[in-house]
Amino acid sequence: MQAEVDRFLKELAAARGASEHTLRAYRGDLAAFCAFLAERGIADPAAVGPQTLRGWLAELDGRELARTSIQRKLSAARSFFKHLLKQGRIDAHPAAGLRQRRSARGLPSHLSIEEIEALLAAPDLGRHAGRRDRALLELMYSAGTRAAETVGLERRDLDLARGVARVRGKGRKERMVAVGRFAVEALEAYLADPERPRPTARAADAVFLNLRGGRLTTRSLGRIVDQCTSKAGTRRRATPHTLRHSFATHLLDRGADLRAVQGLLGHAHLVTTQIYTHVSIERLREVYEKAHPRAEAAPAAGRRGRRRAPAAT
């Protein structure tokens, strides 16, 4: 079974261009699944049936895992068996009759413009690390880049004179993103910083370096955003993806076209981008509730008047 998983992961990396983050998640989920099968004496993928998968899901439910975690693990197993079916190593997909578990999708968390301003002002520009962090934050908010896209940026991908950059998104798909004036200035200052470490051989062209000259990792990027959020004193914690959510929400709040935002975010499907319209609608609702004279809270029970019929127009 493990040999089949290893072949699947190689195919996922080579043919589909899966990111290291995706491969790590699949590897962990499938290793746990293989351990579940081994406990039941199942070593052949062809011996896995719908009943086996239902038993596995029941065990996951019993561990009180988040619905999103269970869904991710089930998706990994589905993809694995789809690969085996395509390769002719099994005759039928064991999850064919299994209903997909879908969880309610919450609205993406984002920061207000005031909170973003405080976050961008948090790094200490008197230190090299602070100048690097300012460039990181300005770029992510200016271009809406994902964490992996940000740390994977190469110097040859930047065209600061034109205010654009080429990033590699999910599935190694490339797209051009806009880099605003503040981000350009921060990047130019960071790249010209005499205290910037000499890059290692493996990070020779990397834009963002750690203090030893290696390429910055997504984990380190998360810590930087977390530390700057704490220093900024914002009401909620933020992650690199929070900056991406804020980028999209603020564009739509100010009238940007949904299709244009889809392209800037690198979403393959418009429906993925449409969730940000719900955030903007919530914002409009807040403005309406505060500003409209007829949007006050409903009067107490017993004092309600009859709803007035709208006038004909």
Legacy VTK file of the C-alpha trace (Angstrom):
# vtk DataFile Version 3.0
C-alpha trace
ASCII
DATASET POLYDATA
POINTS 313 float
0.000 0.000 0.000
2.774 2.456 0.914
4.508 1.771 -2.411
1.307 2.727 -4.220
1.051 5.914 -2.164
4.643 6.832 -3.037
3.933 6.337 -6.752
0.792 8.451 -6.460
2.660 11.316 -4.784
5.376 11.255 -7.454
2.715 11.448 -10.153
0.989 14.275 -8.262
4.218 16.271 -8.174
5.376 15.550 -11.720
2.178 15.577 -13.774
-0.044 17.918 -11.793
2.586 20.271 -10.379
1.344 19.967 -6.792
3.038 22.273 -4.299
5.188 20.960 -1.458
2.467 22.051 0.966
-0.127 19.944 -0.895
2.207 16.950 -1.094
2.948 17.164 2.623
-0.785 17.226 3.450
-1.539 14.283 1.130
1.402 12.314 2.498
0.258 12.753 6.089
-3.398 11.978 5.384
-2.618 8.875 3.324
-0.082 7.617 5.879
-2.795 7.769 8.557
-5.209 5.998 6.195
-2.653 3.249 5.499
-2.160 2.807 9.251
-5.942 2.396 9.645
-5.940 -0.291 6.936
-2.900 -2.062 8.401
-4.680 -2.384 11.763
-7.397 -4.277 9.912
-4.994 -6.487 7.997
-5.615 -4.769 4.642
-2.450 -4.449 2.536
-3.920 -4.584 -0.988
-5.721 -1.455 -2.323
-8.050 -3.753 -4.283
-9.370 -5.090 -0.954
-10.637 -1.650 0.118
-14.379 -1.283 -0.360
-17.071 1.283 0.483
-17.631 -0.336 3.870
-13.944 0.101 4.727
-14.100 3.801 3.916
-17.276 4.236 5.949
-15.511 2.636 8.906
-12.591 5.005 8.472
-14.892 8.035 8.357
-16.709 6.793 11.452
-13.378 6.629 13.274
-12.510 10.170 12.181
-15.911 11.370 13.388
-15.268 9.660 16.703
-12.069 11.639 17.120
-14.152 14.831 16.814
-12.010 16.245 14.033
-13.136 19.405 12.304
-15.417 18.777 9.338
-12.914 20.511 7.062
-10.145 18.124 8.224
-12.298 15.059 7.561
-13.233 16.424 4.133
-9.553 16.978 3.279
-8.636 13.424 4.301
-11.512 11.979 2.277
-10.469 14.039 -0.750
-6.919 12.670 -0.455
-8.254 9.081 -0.397
-10.559 9.777 -3.355
-7.681 11.149 -5.417
-5.483 8.190 -4.481
-8.042 5.605 -5.580
-8.836 7.580 -8.724
-5.133 7.328 -9.589
-5.154 3.560 -8.944
-8.253 3.115 -11.100
-6.665 5.092 -13.922
-3.525 2.942 -13.672
-5.599 -0.253 -13.804
-4.498 -1.396 -10.346
-8.073 -1.607 -9.048
-11.317 -2.489 -10.855
-13.690 -0.102 -9.075
-13.445 3.092 -7.046
-14.366 2.263 -3.412
-15.714 5.764 -2.801
-17.949 5.794 -5.895
-21.168 5.549 -3.871
-19.919 7.594 -0.933
-21.522 10.999 -0.533
-19.150 13.937 -0.490
-19.157 15.672 2.877
-19.469 19.369 2.343
-19.098 21.883 5.113
-20.545 25.356 5.182
-18.010 27.777 3.817
-17.433 30.702 6.133
-16.691 34.196 4.998
-12.961 34.898 4.677
-11.488 36.916 7.528
-10.072 40.280 6.528
-8.687 43.401 8.155
-10.111 46.894 7.867
-8.117 49.534 6.011
-7.173 51.093 9.368
-5.930 47.723 10.659
-3.931 47.177 7.458
-2.290 50.587 7.868
-1.320 49.707 11.447
0.049 46.331 10.335
2.129 47.846 7.533
3.583 50.385 9.980
4.511 47.704 12.548
7.983 46.603 11.278
10.981 48.383 12.801
12.636 50.130 9.851
15.752 50.743 11.944
16.613 47.032 11.561
17.305 45.058 8.408
14.710 42.423 9.368
12.137 45.193 9.774
12.876 46.572 6.308
12.474 43.079 4.868
9.214 42.570 6.756
7.839 45.889 5.503
8.581 44.795 1.915
6.888 41.440 2.551
3.727 42.962 3.988
3.495 45.697 1.363
3.856 43.156 -1.449
1.253 40.731 -0.083
-1.315 43.474 0.446
-0.501 45.190 -2.853
-0.565 42.052 -5.023
-2.730 39.613 -3.059
-0.082 36.890 -3.267
-0.337 33.577 -1.441
2.327 32.673 1.123
4.057 30.166 -1.190
3.947 32.635 -4.088
5.531 35.329 -1.926
8.474 33.310 -0.614
8.964 31.669 -4.026
9.464 34.999 -5.770
12.724 35.384 -7.712
14.436 38.684 -8.464
14.085 38.028 -12.181
10.298 37.905 -11.657
10.202 41.547 -10.568
9.748 44.451 -12.952
9.597 47.286 -10.469
9.932 49.950 -13.156
6.574 48.824 -14.565
5.136 47.865 -11.180
4.460 44.208 -12.012
5.705 40.800 -10.921
5.342 37.226 -12.193
4.262 34.706 -9.562
3.789 30.954 -9.673
0.508 29.869 -8.143
-1.190 26.554 -7.525
-0.307 23.874 -10.052
2.726 25.983 -11.054
0.458 28.296 -13.029
2.054 31.655 -13.697
0.293 35.001 -13.623
1.226 38.661 -13.568
0.314 40.741 -10.512
0.320 44.471 -9.939
2.850 45.907 -7.484
1.743 49.298 -6.148
3.913 52.324 -5.464
4.351 51.690 -1.745
5.306 48.064 -2.363
7.761 49.080 -5.103
9.462 51.574 -2.767
9.683 49.020 0.046
11.083 46.330 -2.268
13.667 48.687 -3.783
14.822 49.717 -0.298
15.058 46.110 0.857
16.896 44.808 -2.217
19.406 47.671 -2.043
19.901 47.312 1.706
23.645 46.909 2.450
22.699 44.748 5.470
20.790 42.256 3.316
22.475 38.834 3.824
24.496 37.268 1.040
22.201 34.606 -0.454
23.193 30.958 -0.281
23.713 28.990 -3.496
20.212 27.486 -3.295
18.646 30.927 -2.773
20.847 32.802 -5.239
17.966 34.640 -6.934
15.406 34.599 -4.106
13.820 37.932 -3.218
13.090 37.259 0.432
15.875 35.807 2.566
16.148 34.750 6.170
18.937 36.166 8.326
21.310 33.361 7.209
20.826 34.057 3.515
18.489 31.133 2.817
15.096 31.476 1.171
12.387 32.484 3.599
9.880 29.667 4.294
6.098 29.903 4.495
6.310 28.986 8.176
8.680 31.884 8.864
6.422 34.180 6.859
3.497 33.162 9.057
5.493 33.984 12.185
6.465 37.393 10.793
2.831 38.294 10.042
1.768 37.061 13.478
4.448 39.119 15.251
3.622 42.255 13.268
-0.091 41.782 13.977
0.624 41.629 17.706
2.790 44.735 17.504
0.119 46.592 15.498
-2.453 45.906 18.224
-5.212 44.833 15.820
-8.361 43.278 17.262
-7.809 39.923 15.558
-4.931 37.696 14.597
-3.818 37.691 10.985
-2.099 35.219 8.682
-0.526 35.726 5.256
-3.854 34.659 3.756
-5.630 37.386 5.754
-3.678 39.949 3.732
-4.823 38.227 0.530
-8.432 38.288 1.751
-8.082 41.962 2.668
-6.619 42.764 -0.764
-9.624 41.221 -2.552
-12.244 42.633 -0.190
-10.914 46.190 -0.366
-10.761 46.080 -4.171
-14.399 44.973 -4.412
-15.484 47.473 -1.759
-14.092 50.220 -3.982
-15.831 49.036 -7.128
-13.314 46.707 -8.800
-14.731 44.322 -11.400
-15.177 40.762 -10.142
-13.511 39.265 -13.222
-10.503 41.529 -12.776
-10.150 40.483 -9.136
-10.409 36.830 -10.218
-7.442 37.351 -12.538
-5.413 39.181 -9.902
-6.008 36.402 -7.368
-5.281 33.645 -9.887
-8.566 31.822 -9.265
-9.419 29.221 -11.881
-13.168 29.613 -11.284
-15.205 32.767 -10.726
-17.245 31.076 -7.999
-14.117 31.012 -5.810
-13.816 34.791 -6.102
-17.528 35.397 -5.538
-17.227 34.654 -1.817
-15.600 38.072 -1.453
-18.776 39.720 -2.756
-20.530 38.356 0.343
-17.949 40.090 2.513
-18.573 43.341 0.668
-22.344 42.910 1.014
-21.877 42.485 4.762
-19.897 45.724 4.777
-22.637 47.508 2.813
-25.207 46.171 5.259
-23.253 47.614 8.199
-23.107 51.002 6.486
-26.832 50.820 5.753
-27.736 49.907 9.337
-25.699 52.816 10.693
-26.723 55.451 8.159
-30.308 54.802 7.018
-32.934 56.520 9.216
-35.406 53.648 8.727
-32.881 50.916 9.539
-32.975 51.306 13.308
-33.492 48.293 15.566
-37.077 47.005 15.644
-39.165 48.450 18.531
-39.949 46.265 21.517
-42.741 43.678 21.233
-46.166 45.152 21.858
-45.211 48.547 20.433
-44.903 47.449 16.819
-47.013 49.313 14.366
-48.486 47.846 11.245
-45.984 47.752 8.356
-46.768 50.573 6.005
-47.446 49.460 2.457
-44.936 50.839 -0.058
-46.182 53.660 -2.198
-46.913 52.915 -5.831
-44.228 54.042 -8.224
LINES 1 314
313 0 1 2 3 4 5 6 7 8 9 10 11 12 13 14 15 16 17 18 19 20 21 22 23 24 25 26 27 28 29 30 31 32 33 34 35 36 37 38 39 40 41 42 43 44 45 46 47 48 49 50 51 52 53 54 55 56 57 58 59 60 61 62 63 64 65 66 67 68 69 70 71 72 73 74 75 76 77 78 79 80 81 82 83 84 85 86 87 88 89 90 91 92 93 94 95 96 97 98 99 100 101 102 103 104 105 106 107 108 109 110 111 112 113 114 115 116 117 118 119 120 121 122 123 124 125 126 127 128 129 130 131 132 133 134 135 136 137 138 139 140 141 142 143 144 145 146 147 148 149 150 151 152 153 154 155 156 157 158 159 160 161 162 163 164 165 166 167 168 169 170 171 172 173 174 175 176 177 178 179 180 181 182 183 184 185 186 187 188 189 190 191 192 193 194 195 196 197 198 199 200 201 202 203 204 205 206 207 208 209 210 211 212 213 214 215 216 217 218 219 220 221 222 223 224 225 226 227 228 229 230 231 232 233 234 235 236 237 238 239 240 241 242 243 244 245 246 247 248 249 250 251 252 253 254 255 256 257 258 259 260 261 262 263 264 265 266 267 268 269 270 271 272 273 274 275 276 277 278 279 280 281 282 283 284 285 286 287 288 289 290 291 292 293 294 295 296 297 298 299 300 301 302 303 304 305 306 307 308 309 310 311 312
